[in-house]
Amino acid sequence: MIVKNGLVAFSGEDEFLSKDLRIQNGRIVAIGRNLESGTTDEVLDASDCRVLPGAVDPHVHFYDPGYTEKEDFAHGSAAAASGGVTTVIDMPCTSLPPVTDTASLHNKLAAVSPKSHIDFGFFGGVSRQLFDAGCRVAMASIADQVMGFKVYAVSGMEEVWGALDHWRFHKVLELAGELGSIVLLHAEDAEYVVNASQALQKTCNDPEAWYRARPELAEVMAVQNALRIASEAGGNLHIVHIGTAEAARMLKNPLPEGCRVSGETCPQYLAFTTDDFIAQGAVLKIAPPIKKEGNRDELWSLLKDGTIEFVASDHAPGTAQEKSGNDIWKNSAGIAGTGTILPYLFSEGYFAGRLPLSRLLEVVSEAAAKRYGFFNRKGSIEVGKDADLVLINTNENWTVRGSDFFSKGKLSPFEGRIFTGRVEKTLVRGRVVYDRRRGALEPGWGEFIRPARSV
């Protein structure tokens, strides 16, 4: 295949360049002006389109196998493809069994491989229960197969996936370090959140109560403690879904030699405030919750200057029933976001002037591929890399309508928002997996990817 007549985005460049791309055996083999097509070449005309590297969504919950009434890999990966995402990394704790050892990883891989439209990786995880049973052997058995190990400072699934206290967290950081892997932390202070939630549930059931139980302070304390423990352990730590600007600023703190810390945020924290949460209710219920006005603008600044390394969707839709009712404590937490992450950042980041093109590419593709060890294959448009591409027509706007989502989750806090640019086609390893006029094509093309090296 030759992709012709498009304006192509390359790492480090702040302008799109008029280039053609030649693809052979799923990889980019040539880049140039006016590449000649042979008699057997398929020509993909990218006129009127910007050609970007396929987005990496490094934090999704596709719930497969186990909770597939909420989402599964067929629907979740189709939704991702429709939004220009070509690689996702799925979390370990929202499937049955959770991914904690070789057997559970192989079980998940067998269940999801026939369903995925796009390439995918897994995170492993360590719960309190697994730690107490002895986690060293389990972690070692999958360390070279997973992108990292997810843990919680506070958990909404205590009976099956308990949170780690400071001591256990310290030990997991040490173990992961010995295995050359990363620890990912859901950072909210357990003592604050648990006690505040118990008290507030007695008198309040509105969205503001959910925020008051998990305010900025809870996130700040958790990140502060995590950084101190990581410094002591010499750990490799990544803080997921940061919604508090003060917590994100801490990522600038100096660290001892041998310690590596990074962080991500999500479109929902860049787009909304607690006022929106109060107005939308359960549709915008997430954990950590949406924060007060003032965080949003600073998070954009910290994302632009690289303090926050990249953006993830934290895609985790609940069913319509789970999102119904007026008791915020009973509503499920999570939104459908993998199909809107790139369109939102392209429109409200790049086109709105908040991010230069070079930084947009880092935020949506390059930085996560580097962090999790597969930048040798993905994350940028270069000769030798997988032909993971997204074609965006900037002459058309796109209105978010949850009813049109390929995801099983049809509720979106972005409902009715208009974004600049429409995804026309998404390619994974040179194959069109989504076409705006034909929809998501047949599943099963997606491959399981493993880390080569993390940084």
C-alpha positions in Angstrom: 0.0 0.0 0.0 1.0 3.6 -0.6 -0.7 6.4 1.5 -0.6 9.4 -0.8 -1.6 13.1 -0.8 -1.8 13.5 2.9 -0.2 15.9 5.3 1.9 13.7 7.7 2.8 14.3 11.3 6.4 13.4 12.3 7.9 13.3 15.8 9.6 16.6 16.7 7.9 18.6 13.9 5.4 21.3 14.6 4.1 21.4 11.0 2.5 18.7 8.9 4.6 17.7 5.9 3.5 16.6 2.5 4.8 13.1 2.3 3.8 9.7 1.0 4.2 6.5 2.9 4.9 3.1 1.5 3.7 0.1 3.5 4.9 -3.5 3.1 4.2 -6.5 5.3 2.5 -4.2 7.9 5.5 -1.8 8.3 6.5 1.5 6.8 9.3 0.9 4.3 9.7 4.3 2.6 8.7 7.9 3.2 9.1 10.5 0.5 7.5 12.9 -2.0 5.6 11.5 -4.9 6.4 7.9 -4.3 5.7 5.8 -7.4 3.1 3.1 -7.1 3.6 -0.3 -8.7 1.0 -2.3 -10.5 0.3 -4.4 -7.3 0.2 -1.5 -4.9 -3.1 -0.4 -3.3 -3.2 3.4 -3.2 -4.9 5.0 -0.2 -5.8 8.6 -1.1 -5.4 10.8 2.0 -6.4 14.0 0.3 -7.8 16.6 2.8 -6.5 14.5 5.7 -3.8 14.8 8.3 -2.0 11.6 8.8 -0.9 10.9 12.4 0.6 7.9 14.2 -2.1 5.8 15.7 -2.9 6.8 19.2 -1.9 4.7 22.2 -4.5 4.5 24.9 -2.4 3.1 27.9 -5.2 2.7 30.4 -8.5 0.9 29.5 -10.9 -1.5 31.3 -12.5 -3.7 28.7 -13.8 -6.1 31.4 -13.1 -9.2 29.3 -13.5 -12.0 30.4 -15.9 -11.7 33.3 -17.8 -8.4 33.3 -18.8 -8.3 29.6 -22.2 -6.9 30.3 -20.3 -3.6 30.7 -17.8 -3.9 27.9 -15.8 -6.5 26.0 -12.8 -6.5 23.7 -14.8 -6.6 20.5 -16.8 -3.5 21.4 -14.1 -1.7 23.3 -11.4 -2.2 20.6 -13.9 -1.1 17.9 -14.6 2.0 19.8 -10.9 2.7 20.1 -10.3 2.2 16.4 -13.1 4.6 15.6 -11.3 7.3 17.5 -7.9 6.6 15.9 -6.5 4.4 18.7 -4.3 1.6 17.4 -2.9 0.2 20.7 -4.5 -0.2 24.1 -3.2 -1.5 27.4 -5.9 -3.2 29.5 -6.0 -3.2 33.3 -5.7 -6.4 35.3 -8.3 -6.1 38.0 -11.6 -5.8 36.1 -11.6 -9.2 34.5 -12.2 -12.7 35.9 -9.8 -14.0 36.8 -7.7 -10.8 37.2 -4.3 -10.9 35.5 -1.8 -11.8 38.2 0.1 -14.9 37.0 0.8 -16.9 33.9 -2.4 -18.9 34.0 -4.7 -15.9 34.3 -2.8 -14.0 31.6 -3.1 -17.0 29.2 -6.8 -17.3 30.0 -7.4 -13.6 29.2 -5.3 -13.8 26.1 -7.3 -16.7 24.8 -10.6 -14.9 25.5 -9.7 -11.6 23.9 -7.4 -12.4 21.0 -10.2 -13.4 18.6 -12.1 -10.2 19.4 -9.6 -7.4 19.2 -9.7 -5.0 16.2 -6.4 -3.4 17.3 -3.1 -4.3 19.0 -3.2 -4.6 22.8 -1.0 -5.2 25.8 -1.9 -6.1 29.4 -0.9 -4.8 32.8 -0.5 -7.3 35.6 -1.6 -6.4 39.2 -0.9 -7.0 42.8 -3.8 -6.9 45.3 -3.4 -7.1 49.1 -4.7 -10.7 48.9 -2.1 -11.7 46.4 0.7 -10.0 48.3 -0.3 -11.7 51.5 -0.3 -15.1 49.8 3.1 -14.4 48.4 3.3 -12.4 45.2 7.0 -12.8 44.2 6.5 -16.0 42.0 3.4 -14.7 40.4 5.0 -11.3 39.5 8.1 -13.0 38.2 6.1 -15.3 36.0 4.6 -12.5 33.9 7.1 -9.6 34.3 8.3 -9.9 30.7 4.7 -10.3 29.4 3.0 -7.3 31.0 3.6 -3.5 30.7 3.7 -3.1 34.5 1.9 -3.9 37.7 -1.2 -2.0 38.9 -1.9 -1.4 42.6 -4.3 0.7 44.5 -3.8 3.0 47.5 -7.6 2.8 48.0 -9.9 0.3 46.4 -13.5 0.1 45.6 -13.2 -3.7 45.3 -11.7 -4.5 48.8 -13.1 -8.0 49.1 -11.5 -9.2 45.8 -8.8 -6.7 45.1 -7.6 -5.0 48.3 -5.5 -1.9 48.4 -1.9 -1.9 49.5 -0.8 0.0 52.6 2.5 1.9 52.6 4.6 -1.1 53.7 3.2 -3.5 51.1 3.4 -0.8 48.4 7.1 -0.3 49.3 7.8 -4.0 49.0 6.0 -4.3 45.6 8.1 -1.4 44.3 11.2 -3.2 45.3 10.0 -6.5 43.8 9.0 -4.8 40.5 12.4 -3.1 40.4 14.2 -6.4 40.7 12.1 -7.6 37.8 12.8 -4.5 35.7 9.1 -3.5 35.7 6.9 -0.5 36.5 4.4 -0.1 39.3 1.2 1.9 38.5 -0.6 3.5 41.4 -4.2 4.7 41.8 -3.3 7.5 44.2 -5.9 8.5 46.7 -5.3 8.5 50.5 -7.1 5.4 51.9 -7.6 6.8 55.5 -9.1 10.0 54.2 -11.4 8.4 51.6 -12.7 5.5 53.6 -13.5 7.6 56.7 -15.0 10.5 54.7 -17.1 8.2 52.6 -18.5 6.4 55.7 -19.5 9.7 57.3 -20.9 11.3 54.2 -23.0 8.3 53.2 -25.1 8.8 56.3 -26.3 12.2 55.3 -25.6 12.9 51.5 -26.1 11.0 48.3 -25.5 13.7 45.7 -22.5 14.1 43.3 -20.9 16.7 45.5 -20.7 14.2 48.4 -18.6 11.9 46.1 -16.2 14.8 45.5 -16.1 15.8 49.2 -15.1 12.2 50.1 -12.2 12.3 47.6 -11.1 15.9 47.3 -7.8 17.3 46.0 -6.3 16.8 49.5 -6.8 13.0 49.3 -4.9 12.8 46.0 -2.2 15.2 47.1 -1.5 13.1 50.2 -1.4 9.9 48.3 1.0 11.2 45.6 3.2 12.8 48.3 3.5 9.5 50.2 4.0 7.5 47.0 6.9 9.7 45.9 8.6 9.4 49.2 8.2 5.7 49.2 9.4 5.4 45.6 12.5 7.5 46.5 13.3 5.1 49.4 12.7 2.0 47.3 14.5 3.3 44.2 11.3 2.4 42.4 9.9 2.8 38.9 6.5 4.4 39.5 3.7 5.7 37.3 0.8 7.6 38.8 -2.4 7.0 36.8 -5.3 9.4 36.1 -4.1 12.5 38.0 -6.9 15.1 38.3 -5.4 17.5 40.9 -2.9 20.1 39.7 -1.0 20.2 43.0 -0.5 16.5 42.9 0.8 16.7 39.3 3.2 19.5 40.2 4.9 17.1 42.6 6.1 15.1 39.6 8.7 17.9 39.2 10.3 17.1 42.6 13.9 15.9 42.4 14.4 12.2 42.8 17.4 10.1 43.9 19.4 8.4 41.2 17.8 5.1 40.1 14.2 6.3 40.9 11.8 7.0 38.0 8.4 8.6 38.4 5.9 9.7 35.8 2.2 10.5 35.6 -0.8 10.7 33.3 -4.1 12.6 33.2 -7.3 12.0 31.3 -9.5 14.1 29.0 -12.2 14.3 31.6 -9.9 16.2 34.0 -8.9 18.5 31.2 -12.5 19.2 30.2 -14.7 19.3 33.3 -15.0 20.7 36.8 -17.1 19.7 39.8 -19.8 22.1 38.5 -20.1 19.8 35.4 -20.2 16.7 37.7 -23.0 18.2 39.8 -24.9 19.0 36.6 -24.3 15.6 34.8 -24.4 13.4 37.9 -23.5 9.7 37.5 -22.6 10.1 33.8 -19.4 11.9 35.0 -18.8 9.8 38.2 -15.2 8.6 38.1 -12.5 7.9 40.7 -10.6 10.0 41.4 -13.5 12.4 40.9 -13.6 15.6 38.8 -12.0 18.4 40.7 -12.7 22.1 41.3 -12.2 24.9 38.8 -8.5 26.0 38.6 -7.1 22.5 38.3 -8.2 22.2 34.7 -6.1 25.1 33.2 -3.0 24.1 35.2 -3.3 20.5 34.2 -3.2 21.7 30.6 0.0 23.7 31.4 1.6 20.7 33.1 0.7 18.5 30.2 2.2 21.0 27.7 5.5 21.3 29.5 5.9 17.6 30.0 5.4 17.3 33.7 2.5 15.1 32.9 3.9 12.7 30.3 0.8 11.6 28.5 -3.0 11.2 28.5 -5.0 8.0 28.9 -8.8 7.5 28.7 -9.4 5.3 31.7 -12.2 3.8 29.6 -14.5 1.9 32.0 -18.2 2.2 31.0 -21.0 1.2 33.3 -24.3 -0.1 32.1 -27.2 2.3 31.8 -28.8 0.7 34.9 -25.6 1.1 36.9 -25.6 4.8 36.0 -29.3 5.3 36.8 -30.9 6.4 40.1 -30.1 9.4 42.3 -27.8 7.8 44.9 -24.3 8.6 43.8 -22.9 6.0 46.1 -24.7 3.3 44.3 -23.9 4.5 40.8 -21.0 2.8 39.1 -17.8 4.9 38.5 -16.3 5.2 35.0 -16.9 6.5 31.6 -16.6 5.4 28.0 -13.6 7.3 26.7 -11.3 5.4 24.4 -13.2 6.6 21.3 -13.0 10.2 22.2 -9.5 10.6 23.6 -7.7 11.5 20.3 -10.6 13.5 18.8 -10.7 15.6 22.0 -6.9 16.2 22.2 -6.6 16.9 18.5 -9.5 19.4 18.6 -9.1 21.0 22.1 -5.4 20.5 22.5 -3.8 21.0 19.0 -6.4 23.0 17.1 -7.3 25.1 20.1 -3.7 26.1 20.5 -3.1 24.5 23.9 -0.5 22.0 22.5 1.9 22.3 19.6 1.8 19.4 17.1 5.1 17.9 18.4 3.7 17.8 21.9 0.4 16.4 20.8 2.2 13.5 19.2 4.1 12.8 22.4 0.9 13.0 24.5 -1.2 10.7 22.3 1.4 8.2 20.9 5.1 8.6 21.6 5.4 9.0 25.3 3.3 6.0 26.4 5.0 3.8 23.8 8.4 4.8 25.3 7.3 4.5 28.9 6.0 1.0 28.4 8.7 -0.3 26.2 7.3 -0.7 22.7 8.5 2.5 21.0 10.7 0.2 18.8 7.5 -0.7 17.0 4.9 1.9 17.6 4.3 5.5 18.7 5.7 7.4 15.6 5.7 7.4 11.8 9.2 6.1 10.9 10.7 3.7 8.4 10.8 0.2 10.0 7.9 0.8 12.4 4.4 -0.7 12.3 2.1 1.1 9.9 -0.3 2.3 12.7 -1.9 5.4 11.2 -5.0 7.5 11.6 -6.4 9.8 8.9 -8.2 12.9 10.2 -10.3 15.1 8.0 -9.9 18.6 9.3 -12.6 20.0 7.0 -15.3 18.3 9.0 -16.4 18.6 12.6 -17.6 15.8 14.7 -20.5 15.9 17.2 -20.2 13.4 20.0 -23.3 11.1 20.2 -23.1 8.2 22.6 -25.8 6.3 20.8 -23.3 6.0 17.9 -20.5 4.6 20.0 -19.2 1.2 19.1 -18.6 0.7 22.8 -21.3 -1.0 24.9 -21.1 2.2 27.0 -23.4 4.7 25.4 -23.2 7.5 28.0 -20.6 10.2 27.5 -19.9 13.4 29.5 -18.9 14.8 26.1 -22.4 14.3 24.6 -23.2 17.0 22.1 -19.7 18.5 22.1 -18.4 19.4 18.7 -14.7 18.6 17.9 -12.7 19.8 15.0 -11.6 16.9 12.8 -13.2 13.6 12.0 -11.5 10.3 11.9 -11.8 8.9 8.4 -9.7 5.8 8.6 -7.6 3.9 11.2 -4.9 1.5 10.1 -3.2 -1.1 12.3 0.0 -2.7 10.8 -1.1 -1.5 7.3 -4.6 -2.8 7.5 -7.7 -0.6 7.6 -9.5 -1.6 10.8 -12.0 1.4 10.8 -13.5 3.3 7.9 -16.0 6.1 8.6 -18.3 4.9 5.9 -18.0 1.2 6.5 -17.5 1.2 10.3 -15.2 -1.1 12.3 -14.1 -4.0 10.1 -13.9 -7.7 11.2 -12.3 -8.4 14.6 -9.3 -10.6 15.3 -6.6 -8.6 13.6 -5.2 -7.2 16.8 -2.0 -8.7 18.2 -0.7 -9.1 21.7 2.3 -6.9 22.3 4.9 -7.2 25.0 7.4 -4.7 26.4 10.9 -4.6 25.0 12.1 -2.1 27.5 10.6 0.6 29.8 12.0 3.9 30.7 
